[in-house]
Amino acid sequence: MEHYSAIDTVALNETEDGVIIIDQTLLPGRTKTIELTELEDMYEAISSLRVRGAPAIGVAAAMGLYVLMKRHKSVDPASFRAYMSECSRRLCSSRPTAVNLAWALGRMNRAAAAAFASADKKRSGAPEDIREFLLDTLKKEALAIRDEDIDACRKMGEYGLSLIKNGSGILTHCNAGRLATVRYGTATAPMYLAAEKGLDIHVFCDETRPLLQGARLTAFELSEAGIETTLICDNMASSLMKAGRIDIIFVGTDRVAANGDVANKIGTSGVAILAKHYGIPFYVCAPLSSIDPHTPTGDDIVIEQRKSSEVTDLWYSERMAPDNAHFSVYNPAFDVTDNSLVTGIITPKGILRPPYSDAIAGVL
């Protein structure tokens, strides 16, 4: 198997009838790609975090929808529309918090609607030709979503790089790296570009319980790239900040509300509160697809609740918790960081500053 960094996180296969992803549940021990061709396999891959990270699941859903429609052989327009609607609803339900998923599927459906309208207006061509026109439209839209993600990450990296000094200690939480996107990452993009420029940086990765994306993914990819990386447990961040080891914090996001409240992996809000206390700048890296102007505040964001076994059993040879009627587990996948704790939101169009309601409205 080739090195993981030589593989795009999400890609079409050579015949364009399957989506290739890196199975992130196996990292860092094994680098394995899997091919997704069926609706339920795609749903399972997103919901089980085989492919994860808000931008990456948006690209995966867009490519997946194209593949599903290509494999759907009916040339009847009504059947095509109905199956596309069914697939879109199912894929969109796989992860409720990340707005990129609904955003990408919405783009694909709008592209299809425009293609249908164009075909209806012309009222010419065999059903097979119309079907090929629709598939070509969907393919172009899916690839555009992919290419825009790569470009957005690079631009966010350049804006974030302007905030990094030689010798900086950087903290990040969860994985907003290249494994969460197609390439570069969001929060890690400034780190990769700093390394390319020869800056001396040291990145501290919160391990990010309970799924350990910081340990399994971020620490893995950054250290593999030759960046000095130290893994810490989530509850160690405060001691590093107090000791003056952290100069700046970069995190990603799954959804930014219209007022600048930020939903990101559970534990992010705690990092932001600590950063505010110690006077450390806290930046959120957000592609425009992660900004949701239709969600007024963080209170309106639906937070995904995950199964209790991720806390009690997943990383242990034996269950590491009680098992009785008086015991329960609270396992939200995300929390919301209040906009008052955010120093700036790094987007492909620049760094947004408070007041975020105005800044977000302007950039969109």
Secondary structure as GFF3:
##gff-version 3
##sequence-region A 1 364
A	DSSP	three_ten_helix	4	6	.	.	.	ID=ss1
A	DSSP	beta_strand	10	12	.	.	.	ID=ss2
A	DSSP	beta_strand	19	22	.	.	.	ID=ss3
A	DSSP	beta_strand	33	36	.	.	.	ID=ss4
A	DSSP	alpha_helix	39	47	.	.	.	ID=ss5
A	DSSP	alpha_helix	54	71	.	.	.	ID=ss6
A	DSSP	alpha_helix	77	92	.	.	.	ID=ss7
A	DSSP	alpha_helix	99	122	.	.	.	ID=ss8
A	DSSP	alpha_helix	127	161	.	.	.	ID=ss9
A	DSSP	beta_strand	169	172	.	.	.	ID=ss10
A	DSSP	three_ten_helix	178	180	.	.	.	ID=ss11
A	DSSP	alpha_helix	189	196	.	.	.	ID=ss12
A	DSSP	beta_strand	202	206	.	.	.	ID=ss13
A	DSSP	alpha_helix	213	213	.	.	.	ID=ss14
A	DSSP	pi_helix	214	218	.	.	.	ID=ss15
A	DSSP	alpha_helix	219	224	.	.	.	ID=ss16
A	DSSP	beta_strand	228	232	.	.	.	ID=ss17
A	DSSP	three_ten_helix	234	236	.	.	.	ID=ss18
A	DSSP	alpha_helix	237	242	.	.	.	ID=ss19
A	DSSP	beta_strand	248	251	.	.	.	ID=ss20
A	DSSP	beta_strand	255	256	.	.	.	ID=ss21
A	DSSP	beta_strand	262	265	.	.	.	ID=ss22
A	DSSP	alpha_helix	268	278	.	.	.	ID=ss23
A	DSSP	beta_strand	282	285	.	.	.	ID=ss24
A	DSSP	three_ten_helix	288	290	.	.	.	ID=ss25
A	DSSP	three_ten_helix	298	300	.	.	.	ID=ss26
A	DSSP	alpha_helix	309	312	.	.	.	ID=ss27
A	DSSP	beta_strand	334	337	.	.	.	ID=ss28
A	DSSP	three_ten_helix	339	341	.	.	.	ID=ss29
A	DSSP	beta_strand	344	347	.	.	.	ID=ss30
A	DSSP	beta_strand	350	352	.	.	.	ID=ss31
A	DSSP	alpha_helix	356	363	.	.	.	ID=ss32
###
